[in-house]
Amino acid sequence: MKPADRNKALACAVEAARRAGAVMTRNQSAKKTIQSQTSHDIKLELDVRCQKLIEKTLLATFPASAILGEEGLAGPPAADCRWVVDPIDGTVNFAHGIPHACVSIALQERVGGAFRTVVGVVYDPFCDEMWTAIRGQPARLNGKVIRVSQRRELKQCIVSIGFAKDDDSLRLNLPVFNALVRRVLKVRMMGAAALAMVYVATGRFDAYIESGIYLWDIAAGGLILECAGGEFWHRPHPTGPKFEMLSNNGRVRRQVQAIADAARKEAGRR
């Protein structure tokens, strides 16, 4: 994709995010229709509505592209470009009236046999904060260039952690939480992965760790973080189509990773 096309894609993604965000803000106080619910997650009718609105906006400008979203697939699977969409990241927050949720949209290009993210947009409609990035260019928040923090000492750092309530996540991550809370300034659990990542990109957080997270949660935020000078470390999760992920400012990953690995190892001995 040519640079001009990436600029066009960014503008299209921003428009799609704003349209979905407007639906979210209009329905912030409204009664939510739950389509499905488990012990640790909620799917709303608004998730599907926002996904369809985003798909319509993106495919109107890029009709040959595919879309991989939390709410399903659209477009040709063999396309050279695909959008990766989370229409409402932080659905549980949103369903309970907590104004901490966002729209996450990434554009990926096929390079060889794999996809690489080249455009990223994360939009918080409740704070009207729009994070954007194009690969190779600076990350921006509402048009202003952002950078990660410079902090290196964990005792000065705020680290976000996220995990679901399934047995694997609890087994892996509760020991990490217990270890981190003793070593860092503060631990935060906010409930919206994409926002946690762009908070690291903006220097509000210094790191964010989670195990068992999906591509649509991290694709846009990962690019924005890298373009802000941070480090987006991730690898496939052993239990399925998920990822282990540690977003950070590029200065604390080894320390946080060492604490996480030691905590999990110790828990495994018990």
Secondary structure, DSSP 4 states (H G I P E B T S, - for coil): --HHHHHHHHHHHHHHHHHHHHHHHHTSSSPP-EEEE-SS-EEEHHHHHHHHHHHHHHHHH-TT-EEEETTEEES-TT-SEEEEEEEEETHHHHHTT-S--EEEEEEEEEETTEEEEEEEEEEETTTTEEEEEETTS--EETTEE--------GGG-EEEEE--SSHHHHHHHHHHHHHHTTTSSEEE--S-HHHHHHHHHHTS-SEEEEEEE-HHHHHHHHHHHHHTT-EEEEEE-TTSS-EEEEEE-SSSHHHHHHHHHHHHHHHHH-
